[in-house]
Amino acid sequence: MSKSITARRLTAAVLSVGALTAVLTVPAGAAEHRPHRPDVQITDVQYDSPGRDDRSNRSLNREWVEITNEGRRAVNLDGWTLRDEDGHRYRFDNVRLAGRDTVRVHTGLGRDTRTDLYQDRRHYVWDNRSDTATLRNDRGRFVDDESWGRNRGGRR
């Protein structure tokens, strides 16, 4: 009879440990399915160039999108794209964004630096009323977007 009681107690202990393990692993598994915030993000957009929209290079360059690497490691943006809803596309060429660093992508003409890139356009890209700036990696996968106006949900 003592073997039977010992076996039942052992079985109960094993089942209790199994149930406890299942309860503890469910939250960990659920945490893996939370949306991951990418290290590289669109952190700010100046879509309405301050002052008159006279298409001067100065005005064009006061329209920009800010991209930030929130991670610690540098990210190679070579081949990444920044696009608006009308299909205007800027392709990053030979750009390395250091960890915790930011770069502004201006619309007009200019000389690229570590902190400022230029699309070299002679017309505005970002719609003042509503638009979406979408950032994709070199494989065309969605990284981040920022919307304003009527389409604030963005497109992926």
C-alpha positions in Angstrom: 0.0 0.0 0.0 2.8 2.4 0.6 4.1 1.9 -2.9 0.7 2.9 -4.2 0.6 6.0 -2.1 4.1 6.9 -3.2 3.3 6.4 -6.8 0.2 8.6 -6.6 2.1 11.3 -4.8 4.9 11.1 -7.4 2.3 11.3 -10.2 0.6 14.3 -8.6 3.9 16.1 -8.2 4.9 15.5 -11.8 1.5 16.7 -13.0 1.7 19.8 -10.8 5.2 20.6 -12.2 3.9 20.1 -15.7 0.9 22.4 -15.2 3.2 25.1 -13.6 5.6 24.8 -16.5 2.8 25.3 -19.0 1.4 28.3 -17.2 4.9 29.9 -17.0 5.7 29.3 -20.7 2.5 30.7 -22.1 3.4 34.4 -21.3 6.9 33.9 -22.7 5.5 32.5 -25.9 2.9 35.3 -26.1 5.6 37.9 -25.7 7.4 36.6 -28.8 4.3 37.5 -30.9 4.2 41.2 -29.9 4.9 43.5 -32.7 8.7 44.2 -32.8 9.6 47.8 -33.0 12.4 48.0 -35.6 15.8 49.5 -34.6 15.6 51.8 -37.7 12.6 54.1 -37.6 11.1 57.2 -39.2 11.3 59.5 -36.2 10.1 62.8 -37.7 8.7 64.3 -40.9 8.7 67.9 -42.0 6.2 67.5 -44.9 5.1 71.2 -45.1 8.2 73.3 -45.8 8.1 76.4 -43.6 7.3 79.6 -45.4 6.1 79.9 -49.0 6.2 76.9 -51.2 8.1 78.6 -54.0 10.1 75.4 -55.1 13.4 77.1 -54.4 16.1 74.7 -53.3 16.1 76.3 -49.8 12.3 75.6 -49.5 12.7 72.1 -51.0 15.4 71.2 -48.4 13.2 72.4 -45.6 11.0 69.4 -46.4 12.6 66.2 -44.9 12.2 62.8 -43.3 14.3 61.9 -40.3 15.5 58.3 -40.0 17.0 57.1 -36.7 18.9 54.0 -35.7 17.6 53.3 -32.2 19.9 50.3 -31.9 23.5 50.1 -30.7 25.0 48.6 -33.8 25.4 50.4 -37.1 23.0 49.5 -39.9 23.9 49.5 -43.6 21.1 51.3 -45.5 22.5 50.5 -48.9 19.5 49.6 -51.2 16.9 50.7 -48.6 14.0 52.9 -50.0 11.9 55.8 -48.7 8.7 56.2 -50.7 5.6 58.4 -50.6 2.0 57.4 -51.7 2.5 58.8 -55.2 5.4 56.4 -55.8 8.3 58.9 -55.5 11.2 56.8 -54.3 14.5 57.6 -52.8 17.1 54.8 -52.7 19.8 54.9 -50.1 23.2 54.4 -51.7 26.3 53.5 -49.7 24.8 54.9 -46.4 25.8 53.5 -43.0 23.8 54.7 -40.0 25.7 54.4 -36.8 24.0 53.2 -33.6 21.9 55.8 -31.9 22.4 58.1 -34.9 19.9 60.1 -37.1 20.0 61.2 -40.7 17.7 63.6 -42.5 16.6 63.0 -46.0 16.0 66.3 -47.7 13.9 66.7 -50.9 16.1 69.3 -52.8 19.6 69.4 -54.1 22.6 69.2 -51.8 25.8 67.4 -50.9 25.4 64.3 -48.8 26.9 64.2 -45.3 26.8 61.9 -42.4 23.7 63.7 -41.0 22.0 65.0 -44.1 21.1 63.2 -47.4 19.6 64.9 -50.5 17.1 63.4 -53.0 18.2 66.0 -55.6 14.7 66.8 -56.7 13.3 70.0 -58.1 9.7 69.4 -56.9 8.2 68.7 -53.5 7.6 65.1 -52.6 5.5 65.1 -49.4 1.9 66.2 -49.7 1.0 68.8 -47.1 -2.5 67.6 -46.6 -1.9 63.8 -46.3 0.7 61.3 -47.2 2.7 58.3 -45.9 6.4 58.0 -45.8 7.3 54.3 -46.0 10.8 52.9 -45.3 11.7 49.5 -46.7 14.9 47.5 -46.4 17.1 46.3 -49.3 14.9 43.2 -49.7 11.7 45.3 -50.0 10.4 44.4 -46.6 8.5 46.9 -44.6 10.5 48.6 -41.8 8.5 51.6 -40.7 6.1 54.3 -41.9 4.7 57.6 -40.8 1.4 59.0 -42.0 -0.4 62.4 -41.6 -3.7 63.8 -42.7 -6.6 61.6 -43.8 -4.6 58.4 -44.3 -3.1 58.3 -40.8 -3.2 54.5 -40.8 -0.3 54.1 -43.3 0.2 51.4 -45.8 2.4 48.3 -45.4 
